[in-house]
Amino acid sequence: MAAVKFTWMNELKRSGSFVIGSSPEFDLALYTLCFLSRRGRNTCDVQIDGCPMQITSYEIVQQRKVFIGTIYPTAGRITDACRRYNG
């Protein structure tokens, strides 16, 4: 996982994160699954390759329709299983 700082449309985004080594299709599927299955709760706990992480999402409502406002991963604590798999 990587965390980056960047500027978007002249606005500083202090921190953005993404998973390294996964396909865009996997990311989109995981994020969508977490968003739809955890509506009303902002976090979804998952493990990838033995490494815990949280997917955080926030919804926005426009014209009575619900959309993903933002969604991003956050690394959890590094476990022994994570070290073994990725070491």
PDB file of N, CA, C and O in Angstrom:
ATOM      1  N   MET A   1       0.854  -1.161   0.000  1.00  0.00           N
ATOM      2  CA  MET A   1       0.000   0.000   0.000  1.00  0.00           C
ATOM      3  C   MET A   1       0.900   1.224   0.000  1.00  0.00           C
ATOM      4  O   MET A   1       1.980   1.231   0.590  1.00  0.00           O
ATOM      5  N   ALA A   2       0.427   2.245  -0.671  1.00  0.00           N
ATOM      6  CA  ALA A   2       1.185   3.497  -0.726  1.00  0.00           C
ATOM      7  C   ALA A   2       0.278   4.652  -0.331  1.00  0.00           C
ATOM      8  O   ALA A   2      -0.920   4.650  -0.613  1.00  0.00           O
ATOM      9  N   ALA A   3       0.868   5.622   0.319  1.00  0.00           N
ATOM     10  CA  ALA A   3       0.163   6.864   0.649  1.00  0.00           C
ATOM     11  C   ALA A   3       0.911   7.997  -0.040  1.00  0.00           C
ATOM     12  O   ALA A   3       2.140   8.055  -0.001  1.00  0.00           O
ATOM     13  N   VAL A   4       0.172   8.884  -0.661  1.00  0.00           N
ATOM     14  CA  VAL A   4       0.780   9.986  -1.408  1.00  0.00           C
ATOM     15  C   VAL A   4       0.091  11.299  -1.077  1.00  0.00           C
ATOM     16  O   VAL A   4      -1.051  11.333  -0.619  1.00  0.00           O
ATOM     17  N   LYS A   5       0.821  12.372  -1.322  1.00  0.00           N
ATOM     18  CA  LYS A   5       0.269  13.717  -1.187  1.00  0.00           C
ATOM     19  C   LYS A   5       0.272  14.308  -2.594  1.00  0.00           C
ATOM     20  O   LYS A   5       1.260  14.178  -3.316  1.00  0.00           O
ATOM     21  N   PHE A   6      -0.836  14.965  -2.995  1.00  0.00           N
ATOM     22  CA  PHE A   6      -0.883  15.512  -4.345  1.00  0.00           C
ATOM     23  C   PHE A   6      -1.824  16.705  -4.421  1.00  0.00           C
ATOM     24  O   PHE A   6      -2.592  16.975  -3.498  1.00  0.00           O
ATOM     25  N   THR A   7      -1.745  17.411  -5.539  1.00  0.00           N
ATOM     26  CA  THR A   7      -2.622  18.554  -5.798  1.00  0.00           C
ATOM     27  C   THR A   7      -3.590  18.181  -6.905  1.00  0.00           C
ATOM     28  O   THR A   7      -3.190  17.625  -7.928  1.00  0.00           O
ATOM     29  N   TRP A   8      -4.865  18.487  -6.702  1.00  0.00           N
ATOM     30  CA  TRP A   8      -5.913  18.213  -7.678  1.00  0.00           C
ATOM     31  C   TRP A   8      -6.723  19.485  -7.853  1.00  0.00           C
ATOM     32  O   TRP A   8      -7.331  19.978  -6.903  1.00  0.00           O
ATOM     33  N   MET A   9      -6.731  20.013  -9.065  1.00  0.00           N
ATOM     34  CA  MET A   9      -7.464  21.242  -9.379  1.00  0.00           C
ATOM     35  C   MET A   9      -7.083  22.366  -8.413  1.00  0.00           C
ATOM     36  O   MET A   9      -7.945  23.064  -7.878  1.00  0.00           O
ATOM     37  N   ASN A  10      -5.780  22.523  -8.205  1.00  0.00           N
ATOM     38  CA  ASN A  10      -5.203  23.554  -7.336  1.00  0.00           C
ATOM     39  C   ASN A  10      -5.537  23.388  -5.862  1.00  0.00           C
ATOM     40  O   ASN A  10      -5.350  24.326  -5.087  1.00  0.00           O
ATOM     41  N   GLU A  11      -6.021  22.230  -5.455  1.00  0.00           N
ATOM     42  CA  GLU A  11      -6.307  21.939  -4.050  1.00  0.00           C
ATOM     43  C   GLU A  11      -5.370  20.829  -3.583  1.00  0.00           C
ATOM     44  O   GLU A  11      -5.207  19.818  -4.266  1.00  0.00           O
ATOM     45  N   LEU A  12      -4.757  21.022  -2.420  1.00  0.00           N
ATOM     46  CA  LEU A  12      -3.845  20.030  -1.874  1.00  0.00           C
ATOM     47  C   LEU A  12      -4.626  18.903  -1.216  1.00  0.00           C
ATOM     48  O   LEU A  12      -5.470  19.143  -0.352  1.00  0.00           O
ATOM     49  N   LYS A  13      -4.345  17.691  -1.621  1.00  0.00           N
ATOM     50  CA  LYS A  13      -4.877  16.499  -0.965  1.00  0.00           C
ATOM     51  C   LYS A  13      -3.749  15.992  -0.085  1.00  0.00           C
ATOM     52  O   LYS A  13      -2.741  15.495  -0.588  1.00  0.00           O
ATOM     53  N   ARG A  14      -3.913  16.115   1.228  1.00  0.00           N
ATOM     54  CA  ARG A  14      -2.823  15.795   2.147  1.00  0.00           C
ATOM     55  C   ARG A  14      -2.436  14.332   2.138  1.00  0.00           C
ATOM     56  O   ARG A  14      -1.269  13.995   2.335  1.00  0.00           O
ATOM     57  N   SER A  15      -3.400  13.464   1.913  1.00  0.00           N
ATOM     58  CA  SER A  15      -3.074  12.045   1.908  1.00  0.00           C
ATOM     59  C   SER A  15      -4.072  11.292   1.052  1.00  0.00           C
ATOM     60  O   SER A  15      -5.284  11.429   1.222  1.00  0.00           O
ATOM     61  N   GLY A  16      -3.565  10.517   0.154  1.00  0.00           N
ATOM     62  CA  GLY A  16      -4.363   9.595  -0.638  1.00  0.00           C
ATOM     63  C   GLY A  16      -3.657   8.253  -0.583  1.00  0.00           C
ATOM     64  O   GLY A  16      -2.436   8.214  -0.430  1.00  0.00           O
ATOM     65  N   SER A  17      -4.379   7.163  -0.703  1.00  0.00           N
ATOM     66  CA  SER A  17      -3.734   5.858  -0.607  1.00  0.00           C
ATOM     67  C   SER A  17      -4.318   4.907  -1.640  1.00  0.00           C
ATOM     68  O   SER A  17      -5.447   5.063  -2.104  1.00  0.00           O
ATOM     69  N   PHE A  18      -3.503   3.920  -1.979  1.00  0.00           N
ATOM     70  CA  PHE A  18      -3.938   2.900  -2.924  1.00  0.00           C
ATOM     71  C   PHE A  18      -3.134   1.630  -2.677  1.00  0.00           C
ATOM     72  O   PHE A  18      -2.057   1.659  -2.080  1.00  0.00           O
ATOM     73  N   VAL A  19      -3.680   0.521  -3.148  1.00  0.00           N
ATOM     74  CA  VAL A  19      -3.039  -0.775  -2.981  1.00  0.00           C
ATOM     75  C   VAL A  19      -2.077  -0.983  -4.149  1.00  0.00           C
ATOM     76  O   VAL A  19      -2.433  -0.738  -5.302  1.00  0.00           O
ATOM     77  N   ILE A  20      -0.878  -1.427  -3.855  1.00  0.00           N
ATOM     78  CA  ILE A  20       0.122  -1.696  -4.894  1.00  0.00           C
ATOM     79  C   ILE A  20       0.050  -3.171  -5.280  1.00  0.00           C
ATOM     80  O   ILE A  20      -0.017  -4.047  -4.416  1.00  0.00           O
ATOM     81  N   GLY A  21       0.064  -3.433  -6.572  1.00  0.00           N
ATOM     82  CA  GLY A  21       0.125  -4.809  -7.053  1.00  0.00           C
ATOM     83  C   GLY A  21      -1.216  -5.439  -7.357  1.00  0.00           C
ATOM     84  O   GLY A  21      -1.265  -6.577  -7.823  1.00  0.00           O
ATOM     85  N   SER A  22      -2.292  -4.742  -7.111  1.00  0.00           N
ATOM     86  CA  SER A  22      -3.610  -5.282  -7.448  1.00  0.00           C
ATOM     87  C   SER A  22      -4.080  -4.640  -8.751  1.00  0.00           C
ATOM     88  O   SER A  22      -3.604  -3.575  -9.145  1.00  0.00           O
ATOM     89  N   SER A  23      -5.011  -5.301  -9.400  1.00  0.00           N
ATOM     90  CA  SER A  23      -5.532  -4.760 -10.657  1.00  0.00           C
ATOM     91  C   SER A  23      -6.604  -3.716 -10.368  1.00  0.00           C
ATOM     92  O   SER A  23      -7.227  -3.753  -9.307  1.00  0.00           O
ATOM     93  N   PRO A  24      -6.826  -2.798 -11.285  1.00  0.00           N
ATOM     94  CA  PRO A  24      -7.922  -1.829 -11.112  1.00  0.00           C
ATOM     95  C   PRO A  24      -9.276  -2.527 -10.970  1.00  0.00           C
ATOM     96  O   PRO A  24     -10.153  -2.054 -10.248  1.00  0.00           O
ATOM     97  N   GLU A  25      -9.439  -3.658 -11.665  1.00  0.00           N
ATOM     98  CA  GLU A  25     -10.697  -4.410 -11.573  1.00  0.00           C
ATOM     99  C   GLU A  25     -10.906  -4.956 -10.164  1.00  0.00           C
ATOM    100  O   GLU A  25     -12.014  -4.906  -9.630  1.00  0.00           O
ATOM    101  N   PHE A  26      -9.832  -5.479  -9.565  1.00  0.00           N
ATOM    102  CA  PHE A  26      -9.925  -5.980  -8.197  1.00  0.00           C
ATOM    103  C   PHE A  26     -10.273  -4.850  -7.235  1.00  0.00           C
ATOM    104  O   PHE A  26     -11.168  -4.990  -6.401  1.00  0.00           O
ATOM    105  N   ASP A  27      -9.566  -3.734  -7.353  1.00  0.00           N
ATOM    106  CA  ASP A  27      -9.821  -2.585  -6.476  1.00  0.00           C
ATOM    107  C   ASP A  27     -11.270  -2.124  -6.592  1.00  0.00           C
ATOM    108  O   ASP A  27     -11.935  -1.907  -5.579  1.00  0.00           O
ATOM    109  N   LEU A  28     -11.756  -1.974  -7.811  1.00  0.00           N
ATOM    110  CA  LEU A  28     -13.128  -1.516  -8.026  1.00  0.00           C
ATOM    111  C   LEU A  28     -14.130  -2.503  -7.439  1.00  0.00           C
ATOM    112  O   LEU A  28     -15.106  -2.094  -6.811  1.00  0.00           O
ATOM    113  N   ALA A  29     -13.897  -3.803  -7.640  1.00  0.00           N
ATOM    114  CA  ALA A  29     -14.799  -4.815  -7.087  1.00  0.00           C
ATOM    115  C   ALA A  29     -14.788  -4.791  -5.561  1.00  0.00           C
ATOM    116  O   ALA A  29     -15.847  -4.827  -4.934  1.00  0.00           O
ATOM    117  N   LEU A  30     -13.598  -4.729  -4.960  1.00  0.00           N
ATOM    118  CA  LEU A  30     -13.481  -4.706  -3.499  1.00  0.00           C
ATOM    119  C   LEU A  30     -14.148  -3.469  -2.914  1.00  0.00           C
ATOM    120  O   LEU A  30     -14.916  -3.566  -1.957  1.00  0.00           O
ATOM    121  N   TYR A  31     -13.859  -2.320  -3.482  1.00  0.00           N
ATOM    122  CA  TYR A  31     -14.423  -1.071  -2.972  1.00  0.00           C
ATOM    123  C   TYR A  31     -15.945  -1.060  -3.108  1.00  0.00           C
ATOM    124  O   TYR A  31     -16.651  -0.631  -2.195  1.00  0.00           O
ATOM    125  N   THR A  32     -16.443  -1.529  -4.245  1.00  0.00           N
ATOM    126  CA  THR A  32     -17.893  -1.572  -4.459  1.00  0.00           C
ATOM    127  C   THR A  32     -18.555  -2.531  -3.478  1.00  0.00           C
ATOM    128  O   THR A  32     -19.587  -2.205  -2.892  1.00  0.00           O
ATOM    129  N   LEU A  33     -17.970  -3.709  -3.297  1.00  0.00           N
ATOM    130  CA  LEU A  33     -18.511  -4.685  -2.351  1.00  0.00           C
ATOM    131  C   LEU A  33     -18.559  -4.109  -0.943  1.00  0.00           C
ATOM    132  O   LEU A  33     -19.568  -4.245  -0.251  1.00  0.00           O
ATOM    133  N   CYS A  34     -17.483  -3.471  -0.516  1.00  0.00           N
ATOM    134  CA  CYS A  34     -17.459  -2.865   0.818  1.00  0.00           C
ATOM    135  C   CYS A  34     -18.502  -1.759   0.938  1.00  0.00           C
ATOM    136  O   CYS A  34     -19.216  -1.684   1.938  1.00  0.00           O
ATOM    137  N   PHE A  35     -18.592  -0.913  -0.063  1.00  0.00           N
ATOM    138  CA  PHE A  35     -19.551   0.196  -0.025  1.00  0.00           C
ATOM    139  C   PHE A  35     -20.982  -0.324   0.069  1.00  0.00           C
ATOM    140  O   PHE A  35     -21.759   0.148   0.900  1.00  0.00           O
ATOM    141  N   LEU A  36     -21.334  -1.288  -0.773  1.00  0.00           N
ATOM    142  CA  LEU A  36     -22.715  -1.776  -0.809  1.00  0.00           C
ATOM    143  C   LEU A  36     -23.068  -2.646   0.394  1.00  0.00           C
ATOM    144  O   LEU A  36     -24.203  -2.608   0.870  1.00  0.00           O
ATOM    145  N   SER A  37     -22.107  -3.430   0.892  1.00  0.00           N
ATOM    146  CA  SER A  37     -22.418  -4.341   1.997  1.00  0.00           C
ATOM    147  C   SER A  37     -22.344  -3.672   3.362  1.00  0.00           C
ATOM    148  O   SER A  37     -22.881  -4.211   4.330  1.00  0.00           O
ATOM    149  N   ARG A  38     -21.703  -2.526   3.471  1.00  0.00           N
ATOM    150  CA  ARG A  38     -21.523  -1.871   4.764  1.00  0.00           C
ATOM    151  C   ARG A  38     -22.200  -0.508   4.816  1.00  0.00           C
ATOM    152  O   ARG A  38     -21.759   0.370   5.557  1.00  0.00           O
ATOM    153  N   ARG A  39     -23.262  -0.318   4.041  1.00  0.00           N
ATOM    154  CA  ARG A  39     -23.957   0.970   4.010  1.00  0.00           C
ATOM    155  C   ARG A  39     -24.325   1.394   5.423  1.00  0.00           C
ATOM    156  O   ARG A  39     -24.823   0.595   6.216  1.00  0.00           O
ATOM    157  N   GLY A  40     -24.077   2.638   5.723  1.00  0.00           N
ATOM    158  CA  GLY A  40     -24.360   3.152   7.057  1.00  0.00           C
ATOM    159  C   GLY A  40     -23.180   3.018   8.003  1.00  0.00           C
ATOM    160  O   GLY A  40     -23.146   3.664   9.050  1.00  0.00           O
ATOM    161  N   ARG A  41     -22.216   2.187   7.643  1.00  0.00           N
ATOM    162  CA  ARG A  41     -20.967   2.058   8.400  1.00  0.00           C
ATOM    163  C   ARG A  41     -19.855   2.493   7.463  1.00  0.00           C
ATOM    164  O   ARG A  41     -19.861   2.133   6.286  1.00  0.00           O
ATOM    165  N   ASN A  42     -18.925   3.242   7.954  1.00  0.00           N
ATOM    166  CA  ASN A  42     -17.916   3.826   7.069  1.00  0.00           C
ATOM    167  C   ASN A  42     -16.730   2.926   6.772  1.00  0.00           C
ATOM    168  O   ASN A  42     -15.966   3.211   5.850  1.00  0.00           O
ATOM    169  N   THR A  43     -16.553   1.839   7.531  1.00  0.00           N
ATOM    170  CA  THR A  43     -15.369   1.013   7.313  1.00  0.00           C
ATOM    171  C   THR A  43     -15.729  -0.440   7.048  1.00  0.00           C
ATOM    172  O   THR A  43     -16.756  -0.944   7.501  1.00  0.00           O
ATOM    173  N   CYS A  44     -14.861  -1.086   6.310  1.00  0.00           N
ATOM    174  CA  CYS A  44     -14.993  -2.497   5.963  1.00  0.00           C
ATOM    175  C   CYS A  44     -13.627  -3.129   6.231  1.00  0.00           C
ATOM    176  O   CYS A  44     -12.635  -2.732   5.620  1.00  0.00           O
ATOM    177  N   ASP A  45     -13.565  -4.096   7.125  1.00  0.00           N
ATOM    178  CA  ASP A  45     -12.299  -4.748   7.461  1.00  0.00           C
ATOM    179  C   ASP A  45     -12.047  -5.910   6.502  1.00  0.00           C
ATOM    180  O   ASP A  45     -12.912  -6.768   6.320  1.00  0.00           O
ATOM    181  N   VAL A  46     -10.874  -5.937   5.896  1.00  0.00           N
ATOM    182  CA  VAL A  46     -10.506  -7.004   4.966  1.00  0.00           C
ATOM    183  C   VAL A  46      -9.066  -7.424   5.232  1.00  0.00           C
ATOM    184  O   VAL A  46      -8.308  -6.715   5.894  1.00  0.00           O
ATOM    185  N   GLN A  47      -8.703  -8.597   4.700  1.00  0.00           N
ATOM    186  CA  GLN A  47      -7.316  -9.060   4.739  1.00  0.00           C
ATOM    187  C   GLN A  47      -6.909  -9.446   3.333  1.00  0.00           C
ATOM    188  O   GLN A  47      -7.620 -10.187   2.655  1.00  0.00           O
ATOM    189  N   ILE A  48      -5.775  -8.948   2.898  1.00  0.00           N
ATOM    190  CA  ILE A  48      -5.236  -9.303   1.589  1.00  0.00           C
ATOM    191  C   ILE A  48      -3.831  -9.841   1.813  1.00  0.00           C
ATOM    192  O   ILE A  48      -2.979  -9.159   2.383  1.00  0.00           O
ATOM    193  N   ASP A  49      -3.595 -11.070   1.360  1.00  0.00           N
ATOM    194  CA  ASP A  49      -2.293 -11.719   1.551  1.00  0.00           C
ATOM    195  C   ASP A  49      -1.871 -11.713   3.014  1.00  0.00           C
ATOM    196  O   ASP A  49      -0.695 -11.514   3.320  1.00  0.00           O
ATOM    197  N   GLY A  50      -2.822 -11.930   3.921  1.00  0.00           N
ATOM    198  CA  GLY A  50      -2.525 -11.975   5.345  1.00  0.00           C
ATOM    199  C   GLY A  50      -2.354 -10.626   6.005  1.00  0.00           C
ATOM    200  O   GLY A  50      -2.067 -10.549   7.200  1.00  0.00           O
ATOM    201  N   CYS A  51      -2.529  -9.552   5.234  1.00  0.00           N
ATOM    202  CA  CYS A  51      -2.334  -8.198   5.763  1.00  0.00           C
ATOM    203  C   CYS A  51      -3.680  -7.510   5.984  1.00  0.00           C
ATOM    204  O   CYS A  51      -4.436  -7.319   5.031  1.00  0.00           O
ATOM    205  N   PRO A  52      -3.989  -7.135   7.230  1.00  0.00           N
ATOM    206  CA  PRO A  52      -5.267  -6.474   7.496  1.00  0.00           C
ATOM    207  C   PRO A  52      -5.272  -5.038   6.983  1.00  0.00           C
ATOM    208  O   PRO A  52      -4.264  -4.334   7.034  1.00  0.00           O
ATOM    209  N   MET A  53      -6.425  -4.630   6.493  1.00  0.00           N
ATOM    210  CA  MET A  53      -6.620  -3.240   6.083  1.00  0.00           C
ATOM    211  C   MET A  53      -8.090  -2.896   6.218  1.00  0.00           C
ATOM    212  O   MET A  53      -8.948  -3.774   6.314  1.00  0.00           O
ATOM    213  N   GLN A  54      -8.357  -1.616   6.225  1.00  0.00           N
ATOM    214  CA  GLN A  54      -9.730  -1.121   6.256  1.00  0.00           C
ATOM    215  C   GLN A  54      -9.989  -0.355   4.976  1.00  0.00           C
ATOM    216  O   GLN A  54      -9.137   0.387   4.488  1.00  0.00           O
ATOM    217  N   ILE A  55     -11.185  -0.553   4.443  1.00  0.00           N
ATOM    218  CA  ILE A  55     -11.646   0.239   3.316  1.00  0.00           C
ATOM    219  C   ILE A  55     -12.646   1.229   3.904  1.00  0.00           C
ATOM    220  O   ILE A  55     -13.658   0.825   4.476  1.00  0.00           O
ATOM    221  N   THR A  56     -12.373   2.497   3.766  1.00  0.00           N
ATOM    222  CA  THR A  56     -13.235   3.556   4.296  1.00  0.00           C
ATOM    223  C   THR A  56     -13.988   4.185   3.143  1.00  0.00           C
ATOM    224  O   THR A  56     -13.407   4.512   2.108  1.00  0.00           O
ATOM    225  N   SER A  57     -15.299   4.353   3.331  1.00  0.00           N
ATOM    226  CA  SER A  57     -16.100   4.976   2.271  1.00  0.00           C
ATOM    227  C   SER A  57     -17.095   5.954   2.872  1.00  0.00           C
ATOM    228  O   SER A  57     -17.569   5.789   3.996  1.00  0.00           O
ATOM    229  N   TYR A  58     -17.390   6.962   2.094  1.00  0.00           N
ATOM    230  CA  TYR A  58     -18.409   7.940   2.455  1.00  0.00           C
ATOM    231  C   TYR A  58     -19.310   8.134   1.252  1.00  0.00           C
ATOM    232  O   TYR A  58     -18.848   8.200   0.113  1.00  0.00           O
ATOM    233  N   GLU A  59     -20.584   8.223   1.518  1.00  0.00           N
ATOM    234  CA  GLU A  59     -21.537   8.422   0.428  1.00  0.00           C
ATOM    235  C   GLU A  59     -21.955   9.878   0.342  1.00  0.00           C
ATOM    236  O   GLU A  59     -21.889  10.625   1.319  1.00  0.00           O
ATOM    237  N   ILE A  60     -22.382  10.260  -0.840  1.00  0.00           N
ATOM    238  CA  ILE A  60     -23.003  11.565  -1.029  1.00  0.00           C
ATOM    239  C   ILE A  60     -24.352  11.323  -1.691  1.00  0.00           C
ATOM    240  O   ILE A  60     -24.524  10.361  -2.439  1.00  0.00           O
ATOM    241  N   VAL A  61     -25.286  12.189  -1.415  1.00  0.00           N
ATOM    242  CA  VAL A  61     -26.622  12.086  -2.004  1.00  0.00           C
ATOM    243  C   VAL A  61     -26.853  13.329  -2.839  1.00  0.00           C
ATOM    244  O   VAL A  61     -26.724  14.456  -2.361  1.00  0.00           O
ATOM    245  N   GLN A  62     -27.197  13.100  -4.096  1.00  0.00           N
ATOM    246  CA  GLN A  62     -27.519  14.197  -5.006  1.00  0.00           C
ATOM    247  C   GLN A  62     -28.813  13.843  -5.716  1.00  0.00           C
ATOM    248  O   GLN A  62     -28.936  12.773  -6.312  1.00  0.00           O
ATOM    249  N   GLN A  63     -29.756  14.733  -5.648  1.00  0.00           N
ATOM    250  CA  GLN A  63     -31.072  14.529  -6.250  1.00  0.00           C
ATOM    251  C   GLN A  63     -31.662  13.183  -5.826  1.00  0.00           C
ATOM    252  O   GLN A  63     -32.196  12.435  -6.645  1.00  0.00           O
ATOM    253  N   ARG A  64     -31.554  12.897  -4.542  1.00  0.00           N
ATOM    254  CA  ARG A  64     -32.086  11.688  -3.915  1.00  0.00           C
ATOM    255  C   ARG A  64     -31.453  10.397  -4.418  1.00  0.00           C
ATOM    256  O   ARG A  64     -32.022   9.321  -4.235  1.00  0.00           O
ATOM    257  N   LYS A  65     -30.294  10.488  -5.042  1.00  0.00           N
ATOM    258  CA  LYS A  65     -29.550   9.308  -5.469  1.00  0.00           C
ATOM    259  C   LYS A  65     -28.261   9.232  -4.661  1.00  0.00           C
ATOM    260  O   LYS A  65     -27.617  10.246  -4.393  1.00  0.00           O
ATOM    261  N   VAL A  66     -27.896   8.009  -4.279  1.00  0.00           N
ATOM    262  CA  VAL A  66     -26.704   7.791  -3.458  1.00  0.00           C
ATOM    263  C   VAL A  66     -25.523   7.438  -4.365  1.00  0.00           C
ATOM    264  O   VAL A  66     -25.627   6.586  -5.246  1.00  0.00           O
ATOM    265  N   PHE A  67     -24.400   8.117  -4.124  1.00  0.00           N
ATOM    266  CA  PHE A  67     -23.175   7.880  -4.871  1.00  0.00           C
ATOM    267  C   PHE A  67     -22.021   7.696  -3.891  1.00  0.00           C
ATOM    268  O   PHE A  67     -22.092   8.128  -2.740  1.00  0.00           O
ATOM    269  N   ILE A  68     -20.961   7.051  -4.363  1.00  0.00           N
ATOM    270  CA  ILE A  68     -19.742   6.978  -3.564  1.00  0.00           C
ATOM    271  C   ILE A  68     -19.093   8.351  -3.612  1.00  0.00           C
ATOM    272  O   ILE A  68     -18.741   8.843  -4.685  1.00  0.00           O
ATOM    273  N   GLY A  69     -18.937   8.968  -2.449  1.00  0.00           N
ATOM    274  CA  GLY A  69     -18.271  10.266  -2.378  1.00  0.00           C
ATOM    275  C   GLY A  69     -16.767  10.094  -2.409  1.00  0.00           C
ATOM    276  O   GLY A  69     -16.065  10.787  -3.145  1.00  0.00           O
ATOM    277  N   THR A  70     -16.279   9.165  -1.606  1.00  0.00           N
ATOM    278  CA  THR A  70     -14.858   8.813  -1.604  1.00  0.00           C
ATOM    279  C   THR A  70     -14.717   7.425  -1.012  1.00  0.00           C
ATOM    280  O   THR A  70     -15.548   6.980  -0.220  1.00  0.00           O
ATOM    281  N   ILE A  71     -13.669   6.761  -1.404  1.00  0.00           N
ATOM    282  CA  ILE A  71     -13.387   5.429  -0.863  1.00  0.00           C
ATOM    283  C   ILE A  71     -11.880   5.190  -0.972  1.00  0.00           C
ATOM    284  O   ILE A  71     -11.270   5.459  -2.007  1.00  0.00           O
ATOM    285  N   TYR A  72     -11.289   4.677   0.116  1.00  0.00           N
ATOM    286  CA  TYR A  72      -9.833   4.513   0.122  1.00  0.00           C
ATOM    287  C   TYR A  72      -9.424   3.459   1.153  1.00  0.00           C
ATOM    288  O   TYR A  72     -10.138   3.230   2.129  1.00  0.00           O
ATOM    289  N   PRO A  73      -8.265   2.816   0.930  1.00  0.00           N
ATOM    290  CA  PRO A  73      -7.761   1.826   1.883  1.00  0.00           C
ATOM    291  C   PRO A  73      -6.857   2.463   2.937  1.00  0.00           C
ATOM    292  O   PRO A  73      -6.217   3.486   2.693  1.00  0.00           O
ATOM    293  N   THR A  74      -6.821   1.841   4.105  1.00  0.00           N
ATOM    294  CA  THR A  74      -5.904   2.224   5.176  1.00  0.00           C
ATOM    295  C   THR A  74      -5.265   0.943   5.704  1.00  0.00           C
ATOM    296  O   THR A  74      -5.968  -0.027   5.987  1.00  0.00           O
ATOM    297  N   ALA A  75      -3.962   0.933   5.836  1.00  0.00           N
ATOM    298  CA  ALA A  75      -3.251  -0.258   6.312  1.00  0.00           C
ATOM    299  C   ALA A  75      -3.553  -0.515   7.776  1.00  0.00           C
ATOM    300  O   ALA A  75      -3.672   0.414   8.575  1.00  0.00           O
ATOM    301  N   GLY A  76      -3.675  -1.791   8.116  1.00  0.00           N
ATOM    302  CA  GLY A  76      -3.832  -2.192   9.510  1.00  0.00           C
ATOM    303  C   GLY A  76      -2.467  -2.520  10.103  1.00  0.00           C
ATOM    304  O   GLY A  76      -1.429  -2.200   9.525  1.00  0.00           O
ATOM    305  N   ARG A  77      -2.489  -3.159  11.255  1.00  0.00           N
ATOM    306  CA  ARG A  77      -1.234  -3.557  11.901  1.00  0.00           C
ATOM    307  C   ARG A  77      -0.595  -4.688  11.109  1.00  0.00           C
ATOM    308  O   ARG A  77      -1.292  -5.563  10.594  1.00  0.00           O
ATOM    309  N   ILE A  78       0.708  -4.671  11.013  1.00  0.00           N
ATOM    310  CA  ILE A  78       1.416  -5.738  10.305  1.00  0.00           C
ATOM    311  C   ILE A  78       1.428  -6.975  11.193  1.00  0.00           C
ATOM    312  O   ILE A  78       1.907  -6.938  12.327  1.00  0.00           O
ATOM    313  N   THR A  79       0.901  -8.060  10.666  1.00  0.00           N
ATOM    314  CA  THR A  79       0.814  -9.317  11.413  1.00  0.00           C
ATOM    315  C   THR A  79       1.942 -10.252  10.983  1.00  0.00           C
ATOM    316  O   THR A  79       2.618 -10.011   9.983  1.00  0.00           O
ATOM    317  N   ASP A  80       2.135 -11.330  11.761  1.00  0.00           N
ATOM    318  CA  ASP A  80       3.131 -12.337  11.389  1.00  0.00           C
ATOM    319  C   ASP A  80       2.777 -12.971  10.047  1.00  0.00           C
ATOM    320  O   ASP A  80       3.657 -13.230   9.227  1.00  0.00           O
ATOM    321  N   ALA A  81       1.481 -13.221   9.825  1.00  0.00           N
ATOM    322  CA  ALA A  81       1.041 -13.802   8.548  1.00  0.00           C
ATOM    323  C   ALA A  81       1.385 -12.875   7.388  1.00  0.00           C
ATOM    324  O   ALA A  81       1.799 -13.337   6.325  1.00  0.00           O
ATOM    325  N   CYS A  82       1.218 -11.599   7.584  1.00  0.00           N
ATOM    326  CA  CYS A  82       1.550 -10.611   6.553  1.00  0.00           C
ATOM    327  C   CYS A  82       3.053 -10.620   6.280  1.00  0.00           C
ATOM    328  O   CYS A  82       3.479 -10.576   5.126  1.00  0.00           O
ATOM    329  N   ARG A  83       3.837 -10.677   7.323  1.00  0.00           N
ATOM    330  CA  ARG A  83       5.301 -10.715   7.164  1.00  0.00           C
ATOM    331  C   ARG A  83       5.743 -11.976   6.422  1.00  0.00           C
ATOM    332  O   ARG A  83       6.597 -11.924   5.537  1.00  0.00           O
ATOM    333  N   ARG A  84       5.137 -13.128   6.804  1.00  0.00           N
ATOM    334  CA  ARG A  84       5.509 -14.393   6.165  1.00  0.00           C
ATOM    335  C   ARG A  84       5.176 -14.371   4.678  1.00  0.00           C
ATOM    336  O   ARG A  84       5.976 -14.799   3.846  1.00  0.00           O
ATOM    337  N   TYR A  85       3.989 -13.868   4.352  1.00  0.00           N
ATOM    338  CA  TYR A  85       3.553 -13.887   2.958  1.00  0.00           C
ATOM    339  C   TYR A  85       4.323 -12.879   2.114  1.00  0.00           C
ATOM    340  O   TYR A  85       4.610 -13.143   0.946  1.00  0.00           O
ATOM    341  N   ASN A  86       4.653 -11.750   2.680  1.00  0.00           N
ATOM    342  CA  ASN A  86       5.262 -10.660   1.915  1.00  0.00           C
ATOM    343  C   ASN A  86       6.740 -10.448   2.206  1.00  0.00           C
ATOM    344  O   ASN A  86       7.362  -9.538   1.659  1.00  0.00           O
ATOM    345  N   GLY A  87       7.305 -11.294   3.072  1.00  0.00           N
ATOM    346  CA  GLY A  87       8.676 -11.093   3.505  1.00  0.00           C
ATOM    347  C   GLY A  87       9.661 -11.576   2.527  1.00  0.00           C
ATOM    348  O   GLY A  87      10.865 -11.471   2.761  1.00  0.00           O
TER     349      GLY A  87
END
